[in-house]
Amino acid sequence: MTDQPDLQASDVVVDLRDYRSSKDPLPVTFHRRELDAILWVYGRMVGEGEWRDYAIDHMRDKAVFSVFKRSGEMPLYRIEKDPKLAAKQGAYSVINQHGTILKRGHELKQVLKVFDKVLRLVET
């Protein structure tokens, strides 16, 4: 005879954190360093008069930083973080207003270089 009582399904103890995470996974978010890099580019473009507003969306499958010229319009650009693509083409991408992927990669700072303007020497 064993000293263990007979366990039934109603007697099983489940960690509440494990249960919640399995039922409703946390959304994908931008980390502090990622937001710093994005907001640095955003501040530069606001200073140049190119951009005026932004929105951040955290969803189950990806995080999106949208940039607007005017708040009532479609976003000019979307900076997306999709962890499912991290092992393939890279988790980060910049997408324009028409849905075209302008740049994609594994490093956010490299992807954000798509917003760097090329300086040209103009002779007068």
Order of alpha helices (4+ residues) and beta strands (2+ residues): alpha-alpha-beta-beta-beta-beta-beta-alpha
